[in-house]
Amino acid sequence: MTNTPNLQPGQEGFMSTKTKATQTRYDYYDLVMHVTARGKAIYGPHFEIEDIDRPIVLKLLTYFLRDERVALDEGIDLNKGILLTGKIGCGKTSLISIIRNLSQEAFKPAIISCRDISFEFGKMGYDVIAKYSKNAFYPYTSIPRIHCFDDLGLETTIKFWGNDCNVMAEILLSRYDLLISHKMLTHVTTNLVSQELEDLYGNRLRSRMRAMFNLIAFDAGTKDKRR
């Protein structure tokens, strides 16, 4: 059974005008209070969700709760992953880390640093690409694992046996193919804008990223949540 959001006076600003009247079983104001409390418990009392961040939090909550009706109003495609962009310190990784725990187990992503993947490639070589793409399935099933690749673009270029490889580009290109064939979802956080991503990974990947991701971007005025 669904109902309209249970908003008290002064709480209306959290949800967009088009979303307020949408029927949903979730109390989004209560959820953002939960996210704030978890953030304070994990990252310290300085953690706050400012008004400028609330549209981002709403979209992330909608996505990870798989709330189809609100997702439709918010322009979120639940068949794609999330590309979360914003300046350093705006809270990309911390919000994903908290909100992912509200999702069903099947949709809870494992968060993996792109820098760690590059170092892993330096030790293990091309098997790392397979690990995060064609082998990224639960054992003895055809159910894909959902990964969130953190800080895309900050990874170090590392050679393996003298050979250069754009590891994250290869992983993402492979996961694009697996999105088409097996509905494998992928999430990414990055400090980079579209042109910077294209410069690093090429136009071929950028064109596929449009099919892979819902773009969610923090406002440039977002405060640094590390302080």
C-alpha positions in Angstrom: 0.0 0.0 0.0 1.3 3.4 -0.9 0.7 6.9 0.5 1.9 10.4 -0.1 5.0 11.5 1.7 4.3 12.4 5.4 5.8 15.8 5.5 5.5 18.2 8.4 5.5 22.0 8.2 9.0 23.1 7.1 9.9 19.8 5.6 8.4 20.4 2.1 11.6 21.7 0.7 13.3 18.3 0.7 11.2 16.9 -2.2 10.8 18.6 -5.5 7.4 20.1 -6.5 6.8 17.4 -9.1 7.6 14.7 -6.5 5.6 15.9 -3.5 2.3 14.5 -4.7 3.7 11.2 -5.9 2.4 8.2 -4.0 5.2 6.3 -2.3 5.5 4.1 0.8 8.7 5.9 1.9 9.0 8.9 4.2 11.8 10.7 2.5 12.2 13.3 5.2 12.7 10.6 7.8 15.2 8.9 5.5 17.3 12.0 5.1 17.4 12.4 8.9 18.6 8.7 9.1 21.3 9.4 6.5 22.4 12.5 8.5 22.5 10.6 11.7 24.5 7.8 10.2 26.9 10.3 8.6 27.5 11.9 12.0 28.1 8.5 13.6 30.6 7.4 11.0 32.3 10.7 9.9 31.9 12.9 12.9 29.5 15.7 14.1 30.5 18.0 11.3 28.6 15.9 8.8 25.5 17.7 7.5 23.2 17.5 4.5 22.7 21.0 3.4 19.7 22.3 1.5 21.8 22.4 -1.7 22.5 18.7 -1.4 19.0 17.5 -0.8 18.1 17.0 -4.5 21.1 14.7 -4.8 20.2 12.8 -1.7 16.6 12.4 -2.9 17.8 10.9 -6.2 20.2 8.5 -4.5 17.5 7.4 -2.0 15.0 6.9 -4.8 17.5 4.8 -6.8 18.7 2.6 -4.0 15.2 2.0 -2.6 14.1 1.1 -6.2 11.1 3.5 -5.7 9.8 3.4 -9.3 7.2 6.1 -9.0 9.5 8.7 -7.5 12.3 7.6 -9.8 10.1 8.4 -12.8 9.4 11.9 -11.5 13.0 12.5 -10.8 14.2 11.3 -14.2 16.0 8.3 -12.8 16.3 5.1 -14.9 16.5 2.1 -12.5 17.9 0.0 -15.4 21.1 2.1 -15.4 23.7 2.7 -12.8 24.7 6.0 -11.2 27.5 8.3 -12.3 27.9 10.7 -9.3 30.1 13.7 -10.0 31.2 16.6 -7.8 34.2 18.4 -6.4 36.5 16.9 -3.9 35.0 16.7 -0.4 31.4 17.1 -1.4 30.4 13.8 0.0 30.1 11.4 -3.0 31.6 8.4 -1.4 30.2 8.9 2.1 26.6 9.3 0.7 26.9 6.2 -1.5 28.4 4.3 1.5 25.5 5.2 3.7 22.6 5.0 1.3 23.6 1.7 -0.3 22.8 0.0 3.0 19.1 1.0 2.6 18.9 -1.1 -0.6 18.0 -4.7 -1.1 21.0 -7.0 -0.8 20.9 -7.8 -4.6 21.3 -4.1 -5.4 23.9 -3.2 -2.8 27.1 -2.3 -4.6 30.6 -3.1 -3.4 32.6 0.1 -3.3 36.1 -0.3 -4.8 38.8 2.4 -5.3 40.0 2.9 -8.8 43.4 3.5 -7.4 43.4 0.1 -5.7 42.3 -1.5 -9.0 45.3 0.0 -10.8 47.7 -1.3 -8.1 46.0 -4.7 -8.3 46.6 -4.6 -12.1 50.3 -4.0 -11.5 50.5 -7.2 -9.4 48.1 -9.5 -11.2 47.9 -8.2 -14.7 45.0 -8.6 -17.1 43.1 -11.1 -14.8 42.0 -8.0 -12.9 40.0 -6.8 -15.9 38.2 -10.1 -16.0 37.7 -10.0 -12.2 35.6 -6.9 -12.4 33.8 -7.7 -15.6 33.2 -11.1 -17.2 33.9 -12.9 -13.9 31.9 -10.5 -11.7 29.1 -12.9 -11.0 27.9 -14.6 -7.9 29.4 -18.1 -7.7 27.5 -20.7 -9.8 24.9 -18.2 -11.0 24.3 -15.8 -13.8 23.6 -13.0 -11.3 26.0 -10.1 -11.8 27.8 -8.3 -9.0 27.2 -4.6 -8.7 30.3 -2.5 -8.2 30.8 1.2 -7.5 34.1 2.3 -8.8 35.2 5.2 -6.5 37.2 8.2 -7.7 37.4 7.4 -11.4 40.2 9.3 -13.0 42.4 9.4 -10.0 43.9 6.0 -10.6 47.6 5.7 -11.3 48.8 4.5 -14.7 50.8 1.3 -14.0 52.5 -1.0 -16.5 52.3 -4.8 -16.4 55.3 -6.5 -18.0 56.1 -3.2 -19.7 52.7 -2.9 -21.3 50.4 0.1 -20.8 46.6 -0.6 -20.3 43.8 1.8 -19.5 42.5 -0.6 -16.9 39.3 1.3 -15.9 38.4 2.0 -19.5 38.6 -1.7 -20.3 36.6 -2.7 -17.3 33.9 -0.2 -18.0 33.7 -1.1 -21.7 33.3 -4.8 -20.7 30.7 -4.0 -18.1 28.8 -2.0 -20.8 28.6 -5.2 -22.9 27.5 -7.1 -19.8 24.8 -4.5 -19.0 23.3 -5.3 -22.5 23.7 -9.0 -22.1 23.2 -9.6 -18.4 21.8 -6.3 -17.0 25.0 -5.8 -15.0 24.7 -2.5 -13.1 27.8 -0.3 -12.5 28.2 2.9 -10.4 31.0 5.4 -10.5 32.0 8.4 -8.5 34.3 11.0 -10.0 35.6 14.6 -9.6 35.9 14.9 -13.3 33.5 16.5 -15.8 32.4 15.0 -19.1 35.2 16.5 -21.2 37.9 15.4 -18.7 36.5 11.8 -18.7 36.6 11.8 -22.5 40.2 13.1 -22.6 41.2 10.3 -20.2 39.1 7.4 -21.5 38.2 8.3 -25.1 35.0 9.1 -26.9 34.2 5.4 -27.3 33.7 5.0 -23.6 32.0 8.3 -23.1 29.3 7.4 -25.6 28.7 4.1 -23.8 28.6 5.9 -20.4 25.4 7.7 -21.5 23.7 4.3 -21.8 25.2 2.9 -18.6 24.6 5.7 -16.1 22.2 8.2 -14.6 24.2 11.4 -14.3 23.8 12.9 -10.8 25.9 16.0 -10.3 26.5 18.0 -7.1 26.1 21.8 -7.3 29.4 23.7 -7.6 28.4 25.5 -4.4 28.3 22.4 -2.2 30.3 22.7 1.0 33.3 20.5 1.8 31.9 17.8 4.2 35.4 16.9 5.5 35.5 20.0 7.7 
